């Protein structure tokens, strides 16, 4: 297999290095590459057994001979790794799998006490078990190979993404007290006076779906680009609050949700009444931003 780089050049400005003792048959072992670029016009070379682990890898040519120049950037790699892992999740694989297993155990034991969804707990159990099995297979010298490494990375990435949202659900759940958060090694809800969290500045857009059994579901929308969880995390939002009042009432009722939708259920005596709704984003301190436009729907 070969790659054809037609009319292509790689600039290596203000760089110099020595090729002495590298085993390359060059007449001049010390090259200065200041303000120099090597054209690779109509050059074809095999890359079948070559693997590039970093984007700062350059293929250069002197006359008819090729050599590879690698310029590492460890600071940027460390920054990206810290950004991907997040602030609450451990970075090391062994510490992360122990931390996730502890959260899974606590949520399974207190599922009904904390009023957690059975589907959410089952998904947490499945992702944690897949990550644990993939990690055990990857650290075993007899089983470790490229496939086990890829499986471990995929399983850990899915579990990390799930926990990045599920941790926010636990923090917003009032049934989970401070002792339970400490047992799961999660940050405390207690805020100090110097901790400043800005309130949301924009109002969400909502979509209302009225069911046939006196149920009303409200959806809030986020931009199409990117994952919804990443958008809320980047904005610093925990979820949204829905306020509603039935026909004939003067006071608002509120309901909080850390997901992008929530459902209201009404009695048979409320059938046929008009329902007025409005939504607003909330931050981790449950401070809401501006309210959206009020909309009215008929209870089925």
N, C-alpha and C positions, 0 to 999 in steps of 0.2 A: 504494500500500500504506500502511495506517495502523495505528497501535497505539492501543488504547483503555485508558486508565489510570483505572479507576473507583475512587473513594474512596481515592485514593493521594496521599501528600504526601511531599516530600523535605525533611528537616530540615537546615538550614544554621546550626548553632549557633556563636556567637562568631566570625563571619566578616564581613568588610567588604571591599568593593572598589569601584573606580570604573569606570563605564561611559562616561566621557567620551571622545570621539574614537573611539568604536566604531561610529558610524553608525547607532545605534538611536534611533528617535524616542520617547524617553522625556522627560517633563517634568522630572524630577529626575535628572540624570545621575549623581549619587553616591548609592548606596544602602547602608544599614546593615542587615545581615541578622542581627543579634544576637537570639537566642532567637526566630527567625522561621521559619515553614515556609509554603510556598506550596501550597495544595491544588490538585489537578488532577482534580477530580471531573467525570466525564462529558466529559473533554477528549480530542479526537482530533487528531493532528498527523502529517504525513507524515515518514517517516524513510528514504525511498527512496535519497537521495543522501548520507546521513549515515553516517559510520563512526566507531565508538568504539574507540579503541586502548587504553584503560585503564579499569579499573572505577571509578576516582574521577572520574567524569563525571556531572554533575547537570544536569537540565533544570528550569529555574525559570520562573515566570510572574509578571509584574507586570500586574495588570488583564487585558487581553486580549493582551498581547505576551509572547513567550517569548525566553529567552536561555539560553546554555549556559555553565556554570561548570566548569572543569577544574582539579583539584587534583593535581599530580604528586607521586609518592613515589619519587624516584630511588634512595634508599637501599635500599628493599625490592626494587626491580627488580634492582639489582646483586647483592643477596644471593641472590635466587632464581636468577639466571643463573650465579653461581659455584657454587651447590649442584647445578644440573643438569649442568654441565660436568664436575665431579669434580676430584680433586686431581692426577691424573697426565695427564689429557688436555689439550692446548692449547685455549685459548678461541677464538682467531681461526680463521676457516675455512681460510685459506691455510696456516697453521701446522699445523692439525689434519690436513688432507688430505695434507700432506707427511709428517707423523709416521705416519699410518696406512699410507701407501704404503711407507714404509721397513720397518715391521713386516711388511707383506705380502710384501715382497721377501725379507727375512731368513727368514721362515717357509717360503717356497717353496723357497729354496736348501737349508735344513737340515731339510726335512720328515722324511727318513728317519733322519738323525742324532739328531734330537730325538724321534723316534717319535710324530709328530703324526698325527692321524687325517686320512685323505684327504678325508673329508666336511667336516671342520672347515676345512681349508685351502681347499677349493673354495668354501665359503661365505664365507670371508674374502676370497678373490679376487673373488667376485661382488659383495659389498657394497662393497668398495673401488672397483671399477671403476664401479659405479652412482653412488657418491658423487662420483667424479672427473668423470664425464661430466656429471652434474647441476651441479657447481660450474663447469665450463668454460662450460656453456650459460648459467648465470646471470650470469656476469661479462662475457659478450659483449653489448655494447649492441644489436647487431642481433637477437639472439635472446631477450634478457631480457624477461620479462613475468610476469604473476601465476602462470601455470602453471609456468614454470621455477623461480620462487621457492618454490612449494609443493613441487615435486619435490625441490629441493635440501634443504629442511628435512626432508622425509620420509626421504630417503636418508641424511642426516647423522645423524638420530636413530636409525635402525636400526643404522648402523655404530658409533655411540657406545655403544649398549646392548650390542652384541656384544663390542666391545673391553673394556668394563668387566668382563666375565667372562673373556674370553680372556687378558687381561693377568695375571689371577690364576693361570690355568692355566700360563702361561709361568714365573711366579715360583715355582710349586710343582714345576716340572719340574726334576729334578736334572741332566738332560743339558744344560740351558741354563746356561752358566757366567756369571761376572760380566762378562767381556768382551763376550759377546753381549747381555747386558742393557744395557750401556753403549752398544753400537752401536744398539740400538733405543730409546734414551733412556727406559729404564724404571728405576724405583727399585732400589737395591741391596738384597740380602738381608742384608747385614752390619748387625747391630743393635748399638747401643751399650749400655753398662751402665745408662744412665739412661732408656732407652726401655722403658716398661712396657706390656706387653700382657696384659690379663686373660685367664685361661683360661676356656673355656666353662663355664657353670654348670648347663646343663640337658642332659638325655640325649635323643637323637632316637628317634623311633619308626620301626621298620623293617618291611618286608614282604618275605618270602622267596618266590621262585618257583623251583622245581626243574624243570629241563628233562629231556628224555628222553635226552640225549647226555652225561650226566655233567657238566652245567653247572648252576651255582646262581647266580642273580641276586638281589642284595640292593638294595632301594629304601629310601631314607629320605624321610620326609614332612616338609613345612613347612606353615604355615597357608595356607588357600585364598585368603585376601585378599592381593592384591598379587602382584608378580612374585617368583619364588623367588630370583633374583639379588639383588633389593633387600632381601629378608629376610635373606639371609646377610651382605650388606654392612653392613646396619644392626646386626646382631648382632656383627660383627667376626669371622665364621667364614670359613675358607678351604675347608673341605670336611669330610670325615669319615674316620675310620679304622675298618676292619673287622678284627676279630680272630676267628680260627676255629681249630678243632682237630678232627681226625678221630678216629673211634672207636679207642681204644687208645693215643692220644698224650697226653702230659702237658704239653707246651709249646705255647704259643699262637703262631700265625702271624698277621702283620699285613699289611694292604694299604691304602694311602691312595688317596683319590679326591677330586678337586675338583668332581666332578659329583654328582648326587643318586642315582646308582646305580653299581654295579660288578658284574662277573661273574667267578666262579671256575670254572676248568676242571680236571677231574681225570682220572686215567688209568683204564683199564679195570679194573685191579686194585682200584680204590677203589669200584667199583659195589656197592651194597648196604650200604655203611657209613653210620653215623650221623655227622652233622656238626653241631657246636655253634658258634653264631655270636653275636656281640655287637658293637654299634657305639657310637661316641662322636664328638662334634664336635671339630674341631681349629681352632686359630687360626693366623695366619701363621708362628708359630714352631714349628708342628707339636706344640704342647702340647694334649693332649686333655683333655676334661672327663669327667664321670661316664659310666660305661658303662651301656648299656641292659640290660634283662633278657635273660638267655641263652635262646636258642631253638634247638631241634634239628630237623633236616630229614634226610631220607634221600636219599643220592646216587643218582640214577637210572641 
